[in-house]
């Protein structure tokens, strides 16, 4: 089960084993894919978790530098924060594209891939 958290997080919970699979997943598509990989006991779950951890780290940094940019009055600091924000944002976009490509790859046998690719 994938549940939305307090903010923009998703929590993945296994009802049968009554344990959390992964908490605070930031990207919805990876939350669905991790839940499905857990259900089918796919060895690819570790790759998905690693990509999600990397994505969430850059996402947190990106929001932090956006906050600093909005709060500062110093123009040089604003430029620095803007550059760091852009760097982390581009990494987030790249990782999201990588996760989406991973999910859509038909060789991984994810149900969501079959639905999206209209192969059912």
GUMI-293495 format. One record per residue: residue in one letter; x, y, z of N, C-alpha, C, O, CB in turn. Coordinates in pm, whole numbers, plus 32768, in hexadecimal, padded with zeros to 4 digits. Glycine has a CB too. Example, Ala and Ser with C-alpha at 12.3 -4.5 7.8 and 13.67 -1.06 7.14 Angstrom:
% residues 2
+------+--------+---------+------+---------+----------+-------+--------+---------+------+--------+---------+------+---------+----------+-------+
: rest : n_east : n_north : n_up : ca_east : ca_north : ca_up : c_east : c_north : c_up : o_east : o_north : o_up : cb_east : cb_north : cb_up :
+------+--------+---------+------+---------+----------+-------+--------+---------+------+--------+---------+------+---------+----------+-------+
:    a :   8527 :    7DC7 : 830C :    84CE :     7E3E :  830C :   8528 :    7EB6 : 830C :   8590 :    7EB4 : 834E :    846B :     7E41 :  8389 :
:    s :   8505 :    7F1F : 82C4 :    8557 :     7F96 :  82CA :   850A :    8003 : 8313 :   853D :    8072 : 8324 :    8580 :     7FC4 :  823C :
+------+--------+---------+------+---------+----------+-------+--------+---------+------+--------+---------+------+---------+----------+-------+
% end
This chain:
% residues 120
+------+--------+---------+------+---------+----------+-------+--------+---------+------+--------+---------+------+---------+----------+-------+
: rest : n_east : n_north : n_up : ca_east : ca_north : ca_up : c_east : c_north : c_up : o_east : o_north : o_up : cb_east : cb_north : cb_up :
+------+--------+---------+------+---------+----------+-------+--------+---------+------+--------+---------+------+---------+----------+-------+
:    x :   8055 :    7F8B : 8000 :    8000 :     8000 :  8000 :   8059 :    807B : 8000 :   80BD :    8081 : 8048 :    7FA0 :     8000 :  807A :
:    x :   8035 :    80DD : 7FB0 :    807D :     815B :  7FAB :   8020 :    81C4 : 7FE6 :   7FB1 :    81D9 : 7FB4 :    80AA :     8180 :  7F19 :
:    x :   804C :    8207 : 804E :    7FFD :     826F :  808E :   8046 :    82F3 : 8084 :   80C0 :    82F9 : 8092 :    7FDE :     824D :  8121 :
:    x :   7FF9 :    835D : 806C :    8036 :     83E2 :  806B :   8053 :    840A : 80FB :   8001 :    83F3 : 8154 :    7FD9 :     844A :  8026 :
:    x :   80C6 :    8445 : 8110 :    80EE :     8470 :  8196 :   80B9 :    84FB : 81B5 :   805D :    852D : 8173 :    8185 :     846E :  81A3 :
:    x :   80F3 :    8538 : 821A :    80C7 :     85BB :  8248 :   80DE :    8625 : 81DF :   8085 :    8678 : 81C7 :    810E :     85E0 :  82C9 :
:    x :   8150 :    8626 : 81A1 :    816E :     868B :  813B :   8167 :    864C : 80B2 :   80FC :    8625 : 8085 :    81F9 :     86CA :  8153 :
:    x :   81D6 :    8641 : 806F :    81D7 :     8608 :  7FEA :   8216 :    857E : 7FE8 :   8241 :    854F : 7F7F :    8221 :     8664 :  7F8A :
:    x :   821C :    853C : 8058 :    825D :     84BA :  8062 :   81F7 :    844B : 804C :   817F :    845E : 8061 :    82A3 :     84AA :  80EA :
:    x :   8229 :    83D9 : 8023 :    81D8 :     8361 :  8019 :   8219 :    82F7 : 8070 :   8293 :    82EA : 8075 :    81CA :     8330 :  7F84 :
:    x :   81C5 :    82AB : 80B5 :    81F6 :     8240 :  810C :   81C4 :    81BC : 80D4 :   814E :    81AF : 80B1 :    81C6 :     8255 :  81A0 :
:    x :   821C :    8159 : 80CC :    81F8 :     80D6 :  8095 :   81F4 :    8074 : 810A :   8255 :    8065 : 8153 :    825F :     80A8 :  8027 :
:    x :   8182 :    8032 : 8119 :    816A :     7FDB :  818B :   813C :    7F52 : 815B :   80E7 :    7F49 : 8102 :    8101 :     801A :  81EB :
:    x :   8172 :    7EE8 : 8195 :    814B :     7E5F :  8177 :   80E8 :    7E32 : 81E1 :   810C :    7E20 : 8256 :    81C8 :     7E00 :  8171 :
:    x :   806A :    7E1F : 81BA :    8002 :     7DF8 :  821A :   8013 :    7D6A : 824C :   7FF8 :    7D4E : 82C1 :    7F7A :     7E07 :  81DB :
:    x :   803F :    7D10 : 81F6 :    804C :     7C84 :  821F :   80B8 :    7C73 : 8289 :   80A3 :    7C2D : 82EC :    806B :     7C2D :  81A7 :
:    x :   812A :    7CB3 : 8275 :    8199 :     7CA7 :  82D5 :   8192 :    7D11 : 8341 :   81DD :    7D0D : 83A3 :    821E :     7CB1 :  828C :
:    x :   8137 :    7D72 : 8331 :    8124 :     7DDF :  8390 :   81A7 :    7E2A : 83AC :   81D2 :    7E3B : 841E :    80EB :     7DA9 :  8414 :
:    x :   81E5 :    7E55 : 833D :    8261 :     7EA1 :  834A :   8269 :    7F07 : 82DA :   822A :    7EF9 : 8271 :    82DB :     7E43 :  8348 :
:    x :   82B9 :    7F6E : 82F2 :    82D1 :     7FD3 :  828D :   8337 :    7F9F : 8229 :   839C :    7F64 : 824F :    8301 :     8057 :  82CD :
:    x :   831C :    7FB5 : 81AA :    837B :     7F91 :  8142 :   83DA :    8006 : 812C :   8454 :    7FF3 : 8128 :    8332 :     7F6C :  80BD :
:    x :   83A2 :    807E : 811F :    83F4 :     80F6 :  8110 :   83A0 :    816E : 8137 :   832A :    8177 : 8113 :    842A :     8104 :  807E :
:    x :   83DD :    81C9 : 8182 :    8398 :     8242 :  81AD :   83D0 :    82BB : 8165 :   8442 :    82BA : 8136 :    83A5 :     8253 :  8245 :
:    x :   8380 :    8322 : 815C :    83A7 :     83A3 :  8125 :   83DD :    839A : 8096 :   8449 :    83CC : 8078 :    8410 :     83E3 :  817D :
:    x :   8390 :    835A : 8041 :    83B1 :     8355 :  7FB3 :   837C :    83D5 : 7F75 :   8306 :    83F7 : 7F86 :    8375 :     82D3 :  7F6E :
:    x :   83D0 :    841C : 7F2E :    83AA :     849E :  7EF9 :   8363 :    8496 : 7E72 :   8308 :    84E6 : 7E58 :    8424 :     84F5 :  7EEC :
:    x :   838A :    8439 : 7E1E :    8356 :     8432 :  7D95 :   82EB :    83C6 : 7D8C :   8304 :    8352 : 7DAB :    83C9 :     8417 :  7D30 :
:    x :   8273 :    83EE : 7D62 :    8201 :     8393 :  7D62 :   8218 :    8318 : 7D0B :   81F7 :    82A9 : 7D34 :    8185 :     83DC :  7D32 :
:    x :   8250 :    832A : 7C94 :    8266 :     82B8 :  7C3B :   82C5 :    8252 : 7C79 :   82B1 :    81D9 : 7C6B :    829E :     82E7 :  7BB6 :
:    x :   832C :    8281 : 7CBC :    8387 :     8221 :  7CFB :   8344 :    81DF : 7D73 :   8363 :    816B : 7D91 :    840A :     8267 :  7D26 :
:    x :   82EA :    8223 : 7DB8 :    82A1 :     81E5 :  7E27 :   824C :    8171 : 7DF5 :   8249 :    8106 : 7E31 :    8249 :     824D :  7E70 :
:    x :   8207 :    8187 : 7D86 :    81B4 :     811D :  7D4B :   820B :    80AA : 7D1C :   81E9 :    8035 : 7D32 :    8160 :     8154 :  7CD6 :
:    x :   827B :    80C9 : 7CDC :    82D5 :     8060 :  7CA9 :   8315 :    8012 : 7D1B :   8324 :    7F98 : 7D12 :    8341 :     809D :  7C51 :
:    x :   833B :    8056 : 7D87 :    8377 :     8010 :  7DFB :   830F :    7FB3 : 7E3A :   832F :    7F43 : 7E60 :    83AD :     8076 :  7E64 :
:    x :   8293 :    7FE3 : 7E45 :    8229 :     7F8F :  7E7E :   8212 :    7F14 : 7E27 :   8202 :    7EA5 : 7E5A :    81A7 :     7FE0 :  7E8C :
:    x :   8210 :    7F28 : 7DA4 :    81FB :     7EB6 :  7D4A :   8272 :    7E57 : 7D4D :   825F :    7DDD : 7D4F :    81E2 :     7EE7 :  7CBC :
:    x :   82EB :    7E8C : 7D4D :    8362 :     7E37 :  7D54 :   8363 :    7DE7 : 7DD6 :   838E :    7D73 : 7DD7 :    83E2 :     7E8C :  7D48 :
:    x :   8335 :    7E23 : 7E42 :    832C :     7DDC :  7EC2 :   82C6 :    7D6B : 7EB9 :   82DC :    7CFD : 7EEB :    8308 :     7E3D :  7F35 :
:    x :   8254 :    7D88 : 7E78 :    81EA :     7D22 :  7E6E :   8214 :    7CAA : 7E1B :   81F2 :    7C39 : 7E3D :    816E :     7D5F :  7E31 :
:    x :   825E :    7CC1 : 7DB0 :    8287 :     7C52 :  7D5B :   8311 :    7C1C : 7D82 :   8349 :    7BC5 : 7D40 :    8289 :     7C7E :  7CC8 :
:    x :   8347 :    7C51 : 7DF0 :    83CA :     7C27 :  7E25 :   8437 :    7C32 : 7DBB :   8488 :    7BD6 : 7DA8 :    83C2 :     7B97 :  7E59 :
:    x :   8438 :    7CA2 : 7D77 :    849B :     7CBB :  7D0E :   8520 :    7CE5 : 7D4B :   8522 :    7D32 : 7DAA :    8468 :     7D26 :  7CAD :
:    x :   858D :    7CB4 : 7D14 :    8611 :     7CE0 :  7D44 :   862F :    7D71 : 7D1C :   8690 :    7DAC : 7D4B :    867E :     7C84 :  7D0F :
:    x :   85DD :    7DA9 : 7CC6 :    85F1 :     7E33 :  7C98 :   85C9 :    7E9A : 7D01 :   85E1 :    7F11 : 7CEE :    85A2 :     7E4A :  7C19 :
:    x :   858D :    7E6E : 7D6D :    855F :     7ECC :  7DD3 :   85D4 :    7F1B : 7E0F :   85C5 :    7F90 : 7E31 :    8515 :     7E81 :  7E42 :
:    x :   8647 :    7EDC : 7E1B :    86BB :     7F23 :  7E53 :   86EA :    7F92 : 7DF7 :   8713 :    7FFD : 7E26 :    872D :     7EC0 :  7E6D :
:    x :   86E5 :    7F7B : 7D74 :    8709 :     7FE5 :  7D15 :   86A8 :    8059 : 7D1E :   86D0 :    80CD : 7D1B :    870C :     7FAE :  7C85 :
:    x :   8627 :    8039 : 7D28 :    85C2 :     80A3 :  7D35 :   85D4 :    80F2 : 7DB6 :   85CA :    816C : 7DB6 :    8535 :     8067 :  7D30 :
:    x :   85EE :    80AB : 7E23 :    8603 :     80EF :  7EA3 :   867E :    814A : 7E9E :   867C :    81B9 : 7ED2 :    8613 :     8087 :  7F14 :
:    x :   86E8 :    811A : 7E5F :    8762 :     816B :  7E53 :   8748 :    81E9 : 7E01 :   8773 :    8256 : 7E27 :    87D2 :     8118 :  7E12 :
:    x :   8702 :    81DA : 7D92 :    86E3 :     8250 :  7D3F :   8689 :    82B0 : 7D8A :   8698 :    832A : 7D7D :    86A0 :     8225 :  7CBB :
:    x :   862A :    827C : 7DD7 :    85D1 :     82D3 :  7E23 :   861D :    831D : 7E91 :   8603 :    8393 : 7EA9 :    8560 :     8281 :  7E61 :
:    x :   8679 :    82D8 : 7ED3 :    86CB :     831A :  7F3B :   871C :    838C : 7EFE :   8726 :    83F8 : 7F39 :    8729 :     82B3 :  7F7F :
:    x :   8755 :    8373 : 7E8A :    87A3 :     83DA :  7E45 :   874A :    844F : 7E1D :   876F :    84C3 : 7E2D :    87E9 :     839F :  7DC9 :
:    x :   86D4 :    8430 : 7DEA :    8674 :     8498 :  7DC3 :   864A :    84EB : 7E3C :   8648 :    8565 : 7E35 :    85F9 :     8459 :  7D7F :
:    x :   8629 :    84A9 : 7EA9 :    85F8 :     84F1 :  7F1E :   8664 :    854C : 7F58 :   8646 :    85BA : 7F88 :    85C9 :     848F :  7F89 :
:    x :   86E2 :    8521 : 7F54 :    874F :     8576 :  7F84 :   875A :    85F6 : 7F33 :   8769 :    8663 : 7F6B :    87D2 :     852A :  7F7F :
:    x :   8754 :    85E9 : 7EB0 :    875C :     8660 :  7E5A :   86DF :    86B7 : 7E69 :   86E7 :    8732 : 7E60 :    876E :     8637 :  7DC7 :
:    x :   866C :    8678 : 7E7F :    85F0 :     86C3 :  7E8F :   85F4 :    871A : 7F0E :   85CA :    878D : 7F0C :    8578 :     8664 :  7E94 :
:    x :   8626 :    86E0 : 7F79 :    8632 :     872B :  7FF7 :   8693 :    879F : 7FE6 :   8676 :    880F : 8013 :    8661 :     86CF :  806A :
:    x :   8704 :    8787 : 7FA7 :    8766 :     87F1 :  7F8F :   872A :    885F : 7F37 :   8741 :    88D6 : 7F4E :    87E5 :     87B8 :  7F4F :
:    x :   86E0 :    8836 : 7ED2 :    86A2 :     8896 :  7E77 :   8641 :    88F2 : 7EC3 :   8643 :    896B : 7EB0 :    8659 :     884D :  7E05 :
:    x :   85EC :    88B9 : 7F16 :    858D :     890B :  7F61 :   85D4 :    8963 : 7FC7 :   85A7 :    89D2 : 7FE4 :    8527 :     88B2 :  7FA7 :
:    x :   8642 :    8933 : 7FFF :    8690 :     8982 :  805E :   86CA :    89FF : 801A :   86C2 :    8A6D : 8050 :    8700 :     892D :  809B :
:    x :   8705 :    89ED : 7FA4 :    8740 :     8A5F :  7F5F :   86D6 :    8ABE : 7F29 :   86EE :    8B36 : 7F1D :    879A :     8A30 :  7EED :
:    x :   8661 :    8A8A : 7F09 :    85F3 :     8AE3 :  7EE0 :   85C8 :    8B3A : 7F57 :   85AE :    8BB1 : 7F48 :    8579 :     8A90 :  7EAB :
:    x :   85C2 :    8AFC : 7FCC :    859F :     8B47 :  8045 :   8607 :    8BB3 : 8062 :   85E3 :    8C26 : 807E :    8593 :     8AE7 :  80BD :
:    x :   8686 :    8B8F : 805B :    86F0 :     8BF2 :  8074 :   86EC :    8C64 : 800E :   8700 :    8CD8 : 8032 :    877A :     8BAE :  8071 :
:    x :   86D3 :    8C43 : 7F92 :    86CA :     8CA8 :  7F29 :   865B :    8D0C : 7F47 :   866C :    8D85 : 7F35 :    86B4 :     8C65 :  7EA0 :
:    x :   85E9 :    8CD9 : 7F74 :    8577 :     8D31 :  7F90 :   858D :    8D88 : 800B :   8555 :    8DF5 : 8014 :    84F9 :     8CDE :  7FA3 :
:    x :   85DE :    8D5A : 8068 :    85F0 :     8DA3 :  80E6 :   8662 :    8E08 : 80E3 :   8661 :    8E67 : 8132 :    8607 :     8D42 :  8155 :
:    x :   86C2 :    8DF7 : 808C :    8736 :     8E4E :  808F :   871F :    8ECD : 803E :   86D2 :    8ECE : 7FDD :    87B1 :     8E05 :  805B :
:    x :   8761 :    8F36 : 8066 :    875C :     8FB6 :  801F :   87DD :    8FD0 : 7FD2 :   87E1 :    9026 : 7F7A :    8741 :     9029 :  8082 :
:    x :   8845 :    8F87 : 7FF2 :    88CA :     8F99 :  7FB8 :   88CC :    8F5E : 7F2B :   88B0 :    8EE7 : 7F1A :    8937 :     8F58 :  8012 :
:    x :   88ED :    8FAE : 7EC7 :    88E5 :     8F83 :  7E3B :   8949 :    8F15 : 7E18 :   8929 :    8EBA : 7DCB :    88FB :     8FF9 :  7DE1 :
:    x :   89C2 :    8F1C : 7E4E :    8A25 :     8EB4 :  7E31 :   89FA :    8E2D : 7E6C :   8A0B :    8DC5 : 7E2D :    8AAE :     8EDB :  7E67 :
:    x :   89C2 :    8E32 : 7EE3 :    8990 :     8DB6 :  7F20 :   891A :    8D81 : 7ED1 :   890D :    8D08 : 7EC0 :    8968 :     8DCE :  7FB3 :
:    x :   88C4 :    8DDA : 7EA1 :    8853 :     8DAF :  7E50 :   8882 :    8D66 : 7DD3 :   884A :    8D00 : 7DAC :    87FB :     8E27 :  7E2A :
:    x :   88EA :    8D9B : 7D95 :    8920 :     8D5C :  7D1D :   8959 :    8CD2 : 7D3D :   8944 :    8C73 : 7CF2 :    898C :     8DB5 :  7CDE :
:    x :   89A1 :    8CC8 : 7DAC :    89D9 :     8C48 :  7DD7 :   8969 :    8BE3 : 7DF4 :   8970 :    8B71 : 7DC8 :    8A31 :     8C5B :  7E54 :
:    x :   8903 :    8C0D : 7E3E :    8893 :     8BB5 :  7E60 :   8848 :    8B8B : 7DE2 :   881A :    8B19 : 7DD7 :    8834 :     8BF9 :  7EC2 :
:    x :   883C :    8BE6 : 7D85 :    87F9 :     8BC7 :  7D07 :   8846 :    8B5D : 7CB9 :   880A :    8B01 : 7C81 :    87E8 :     8C45 :  7CB2 :
:    x :   88C9 :    8B69 : 7CB5 :    891B :     8B07 :  7C6E :   8912 :    8A7E : 7CB1 :   8908 :    8A18 : 7C6D :    89AE :     8B36 :  7C6A :
:    x :   8915 :    8A7B : 7D35 :    890C :     89FB :  7D7D :   8881 :    89BE : 7D6D :   8873 :    8944 : 7D5F :    892D :     8A10 :  7E13 :
:    x :   881A :    8A13 : 7D6F :    8793 :     89E3 :  7D58 :   8788 :    89A3 : 7CCD :   8752 :    8935 : 7CBF :    872E :     8A56 :  7D66 :
:    x :   87BC :    89E8 : 7C68 :    87B7 :     89B5 :  7BDF :   8802 :    8930 : 7BD1 :   87D5 :    88D6 : 7B8B :    87F2 :     8A1B :  7B7E :
:    x :   8873 :    8925 : 7C16 :    88C2 :     88A9 :  7C11 :   8872 :    8834 : 7C49 :   886B :    87C9 : 7C0C :    8946 :     88BA :  7C5F :
:    x :   8836 :    8847 : 7CBD :    87EA :     87DB :  7CFC :   8769 :    87C0 : 7CB0 :   873C :    874D : 7CA8 :    87CA :     87FE :  7D8E :
:    x :   872D :    8828 : 7C78 :    86B3 :     8814 :  7C2A :   86D0 :    87C1 : 7BAD :   8682 :    8769 : 7B8B :    8675 :     889A :  7C04 :
:    x :   873D :    87DD : 7B69 :    875E :     8791 :  7AF1 :   877D :    86FF : 7B15 :   875D :    86A5 : 7AC8 :    87D6 :     87D1 :  7AA8 :
:    x :   87BB :    86E8 : 7B87 :    87D5 :     865F :  7BB3 :   8752 :    8617 : 7BD4 :   8743 :    85A1 : 7BB6 :    8832 :     865D :  7C2E :
:    x :   86F4 :    8660 : 7C12 :    8670 :     8625 :  7C2F :   8629 :    85FC : 7BAE :   85F1 :    858F : 7BA5 :    8618 :     8689 :  7C7E :
:    x :   862C :    8654 : 7B4C :    85EA :     8636 :  7ACC :   862B :    85BE : 7A89 :   85E6 :    8567 : 7A53 :    85EF :     86B1 :  7A6E :
:    x :   86AF :    85B8 : 7A8D :    86F6 :     8547 :  7A50 :   86D4 :    84C4 : 7A96 :   86C0 :    845E : 7A54 :    878D :     855F :  7A55 :
:    x :   86CE :    84C6 : 7B1A :    86AE :     844C :  7B65 :   861C :    8423 : 7B4D :   85FF :    83AC : 7B41 :    86C7 :     8461 :  7BFC :
:    x :   85C2 :    8485 : 7B47 :    8535 :     8465 :  7B2A :   852A :    8423 : 7AA1 :   84E1 :    83C1 : 7A92 :    84DD :     84E4 :  7B2F :
:    x :   8570 :    8457 : 7A3E :    856D :     841B :  79B9 :   85A6 :    838E : 79BC :   8574 :    8335 : 7977 :    85BB :     8471 :  7955 :
:    x :   860E :    837A : 7A0A :    864C :     82F6 :  7A17 :   85EB :    8294 : 7A5B :   85DF :    8221 : 7A30 :    86D0 :     82FF :  7A69 :
:    x :   85A5 :    82C1 : 7AC3 :    8542 :     826D :  7B07 :   84D0 :    824B : 7AA8 :   84A5 :    81D8 : 7AA3 :    850B :     82B3 :  7B85 :
:    x :   849F :    82AE : 7A5F :    8432 :     8295 :  7A00 :   845C :    8232 : 7994 :   840F :    81D9 : 7970 :    8404 :     8318 :  79C0 :
:    x :   84D4 :    8241 : 795F :    8505 :     81E4 :  78FA :   8513 :    8158 : 7935 :   84F7 :    80F5 : 78F2 :    858D :     8215 :  78C1 :
:    x :   853F :    814F : 79B1 :    854E :     80CF :  79F6 :   84C6 :    808C : 7A06 :   84B9 :    8013 : 79F1 :    8590 :     80E2 :  7A7F :
:    x :   8461 :    80DA : 7A2B :    83DB :     80A4 :  7A3F :   839E :    8078 : 79BA :   835D :    800F : 79B3 :    8381 :     810D :  7A83 :
:    x :   83B2 :    80C7 : 7952 :    8374 :     80AA :  78D1 :   83BA :    803B : 7883 :   8386 :    800B : 781E :    8371 :     8127 :  787D :
:    x :   842F :    8012 : 78AE :    8478 :     7FA8 :  786B :   8429 :    7F26 : 7878 :   8414 :    7EF4 : 78E6 :    8507 :     7F99 :  78A5 :
:    x :   8400 :    7EEF : 7807 :    83AC :     7E76 :  7806 :   83F5 :    7DFD : 7840 :   83B5 :    7D9F : 786F :    837F :     7E57 :  7779 :
:    x :   8479 :    7DFE : 783E :    84C6 :     7D8D :  7874 :   84B8 :    7D7F : 790A :   84D3 :    7D14 : 7941 :    8558 :     7D9B :  784F :
:    x :   848F :    7DEA : 7950 :    8483 :     7DE5 :  79E2 :   83FF :    7DA8 : 7A11 :   83EE :    7D8C : 7A88 :    8491 :     7E71 :  7A1B :
:    x :   83A1 :    7D93 : 79B4 :    8322 :     7D4E :  79CF :   82CE :    7D91 : 7A3D :   8293 :    7D4C : 7A90 :    833C :     7CBF :  79F7 :
:    x :   82C9 :    7E14 : 7A3E :    8272 :     7E59 :  7A9C :   81E8 :    7E68 : 7A5F :   81DA :    7E83 : 79E8 :    82AD :     7EE4 :  7AC1 :
:    x :   8181 :    7E54 : 7AB1 :    80F7 :     7E64 :  7A85 :   80DF :    7EF2 : 7A53 :   809C :    7F06 : 79EE :    8095 :     7E41 :  7AF7 :
:    x :   8115 :    7F55 : 7A9A :    8101 :     7FE0 :  7A72 :   813E :    7FFA : 79E9 :   810B :    804D : 799E :    813D :     803F :  7ADA :
:    x :   81AA :    7FB5 : 79C8 :    81E7 :     7FC3 :  7944 :   8189 :    7F8F : 78D9 :   817A :    7FCC : 786F :    826E :     7F79 :  793E :
:    x :   814B :    7F1E : 78F4 :    80EE :     7EE3 :  7893 :   8074 :    7F3D : 787F :   8044 :    7F4D : 780F :    80C1 :     7E58 :  78C2 :
:    x :   8043 :    7F79 : 78EB :    7FCF :     7FD2 :  78E0 :   7FF5 :    804F : 7890 :   7FAB :    8079 : 7838 :    7F9B :     7FF8 :  796C :
:    x :   8066 :    8088 : 78B1 :    808F :     8103 :  786D :   80AD :    80E9 : 77DB :   808C :    813B : 7786 :    8109 :     8140 :  78B2 :
:    x :   80EB :    8079 : 77BD :    810C :     8058 :  7733 :   8098 :    8017 : 76E8 :   80A7 :    7FF2 : 7673 :    8182 :     7FFC :  7730 :
:    x :   8023 :    8009 : 7729 :    7FA9 :     7FCF :  76ED :   7FC1 :    7F42 : 76B5 :   7F97 :    7F22 : 7646 :    7F75 :     802A :  767D :
:    x :   8004 :    7EF1 : 7704 :    8023 :     7E6A :  76D6 :   7FCD :    7E01 : 771D :   7FE7 :    7D89 : 7710 :    80B7 :     7E4B :  76EC :
:    x :   7F6A :    7E2C : 7766 :    7F15 :     7DCA :  77AC :   7EA4 :    7DA0 : 7752 :   7E51 :    7D4E : 7779 :    7EDD :     7E04 :  7831 :
+------+--------+---------+------+---------+----------+-------+--------+---------+------+--------+---------+------+---------+----------+-------+
% end
